[in-house]
Amino acid sequence: MDNHLILPAFYLPPIAYFSILNGSSLPILLEGHEHYPKQTYRNRTSVYSANGKLDLIVPVQHGNVGHIKMKDVRISYDAEWQRLHWMSLQTAYRSSAYFEYYEDDFRPFYQRRHEWLFDYNTAQLELLLRLLKIDRPTGYTESYREDYEPATDFRQVIHPKKAYTSHIAKPYYQVFENKHGFIPGLSIVDLLFNHGPQSKGYL
């Protein structure tokens, strides 16, 4: 397994996640057996709204979440988060160059209910890899291991509360940069909706 990239399954992952992928030719193993960590990109993403950085959070069913495997975390639909997230994406990116080009690909994620967070994130990742034209075999861990080679283990590297120092964010055009300047560390969709097929070249 040390000849794979070991990655978490994130919700609309940040650009740094895809920089890791694009910088390696190794196949992907998604970690589903880790204990679900709270306040990470596993159930949240950041986009650029008219008011600046906006966090979108997928609610999960509560209980003993900290001691449940990632693959067993259920999405909560007590609130209308799908409608709110889709409205936020539309409001943030409707005037971007490529939102209309991709919106039919993303809309189903905000119409159909997925039971499991891991499956939801994985389906989004498959779409994003296709749109970015990153052709990479993707598999899943069969159990939890702590002894992967550090050079291939990225499960704890990208976190909302700490900078990923190996990825230096190069500025690119953002819709609202005239209001708030360039904001690094956003979801890959910020790059994709603004730059479309040229996005992979940025990575």
Order of alpha helices (4+ residues) and beta strands (2+ residues): beta-alpha-beta-beta-beta-alpha-alpha-alpha-beta-alpha-alpha-alpha
